[in-house]
Amino acid sequence: GEYVLGMHMKAALGASAMAGYVLGGPCAILVSPRIPPEWLGSAMVFTICMASALQASMLIAPPWCAPVCMLVAHITLAPMWALMLRVAEGRALTDMILALISFSFVGMSGVVKAVAVVILDAGLAPREMVAACAGGAAALGTVMSTALASQPRPSSSDLKLRGKRERAGSLADGAGLLRRLGVGILANTIAVVLVGAHRQYRDFFMPEVFAAGGLGSSPSALAASETAIGVVVLSCIGMLSFVTDNLTALRVILTLGGLGGILIAGLSAGWLSNMIPGPLWVFGVGAGDFLAYMPLTTVLFDRLLAAAGETMTSAILPIIMDTSISLGAALLLVLRELALSGGEDGDETVASVASFFATLSQGVGACVTVLIVLEAAAFEQSIARARAKTAGSGDVLPNAIGVDSLDADIDEASHLLQSSSRSLGNLHSSEPPEPDGRLPGAPLSLESVPQTSDQNP
């Protein structure tokens, strides 16, 4: 295989991709949350086409230049998820929209891995495989971005359920948000960095992990496994659209994440102890990765901001997490490469990858579970403070059950009715009284109605 700076080309390309996300993060934080809504579609298409062109250029670039092309391509891609979130957030069906977007990523991830194996088995180099996949990414990404950007703006009913989402005016706005919710966001970021780096390690070395689990490394197995796991996990995320109370939905999201951490740690410990079969370990850890990663990086922030009554876009938070995840994954790949640098090419590759992955999984799963528990407690406190402050000011937080909004509407209507009655009374008092002494427009009393002998009072 090809080597660059003493590293396998595959590991070098992976580390370059993660480093690109890290370097592109600061620019994405400054730009993505401030782009006007009408420009989001064009920004997404430009981002995807530029990144695909840079990756395709590896086909003609010398081997040493391939990691540089990958680095610049992923600097360009850094704001992509934030741009998509800007379009999808603040809607009654945000959970379902993000689940569909994520499913497209997961499904294509399995397909691309299968195609990549076929290309590599045909004798092409890793950089040529990446370049070949870039053309399809540009076409599909353009279609997806155009379709997503064509969606109408959130309706009035969406605003009642999720609150308003406004683009960030300055860095001070983001700093204020972090001050109010920062403890929980910090715990969430650490948890997602751990599971994200773990998941990306699994993605890069999925053929070896599958082979160690006794599943082989056929392209169809790789694609089918990712699709099956993605359908289950993302269906759970999409069903959150039917959970209308934002705080309840937030609790469900954190529960799913904690369950994922338990699966990762528990099944890996069982496989290393020869207590469970390899296929159960492979699929169970994959499901745990998705459960601990997808809900916390897709729908959590929109629900969190709605439950806390925040109006700023949630796009800043995923960029911070993506940047941190990429840094962790890049470091993990480099450390693994250094640890295996003494072996020959292909020597004990499957065994070394599987052993490292299973040991890593135990620690990652345990840490993620503990961090999600801490995160849940911090968010509960932050939301309680926000709601207490809102109750004192008389404002109303978005509540998908609708009770708070309905009470507010009734109170407002009663206030307007009382004001109208007082105004009408003042108007009547300025007119001359009726002959019977009543104010103008006042209802007749029984005493003022002439009675006859055959009428009942």
ABEGO torsion letter per residue (X at the ends): XBBBGGBBAAAAAAAAAAAAAAAAAAAAAAAAAABBAAAAAAAAAAAAAAAAAAAAAAAABBAAAAAAAAAAAAAAAAAAAAAAAAAABGBAAAAAAAAAAAAAAAAAAAAAAAAAAAAAAAGBBAAAAAAAAAAAAAAAAAAAAAAAAABBBBBAAAAAAAEBBBBBABAAAAAAAAAAAAAAAAAAAAAAAAAAAAAAAAAAAAAAAAAAAGAEABAAAAAAAAAAAAAAAAAAAAAAAABABAAAAAAAAAAAAAAAAAAAAAAAAAAAAGABBAAAAAAAAAAAAAAAAAAAAAAAAAAAAAAAGBABBAAAAAAAAAAAAAAAAAAAAAAAAAAAAABBBGBGAAAAAAAAAAAAAAAAAAAAAAAAAAAAAAAAAAAAAAAAAAAAAGBBBBBAAGAAAAAAAAAAAAAAAAAAAAAAAAAAAABBBBAAGBBBGBBBBAAABBBBAABBX
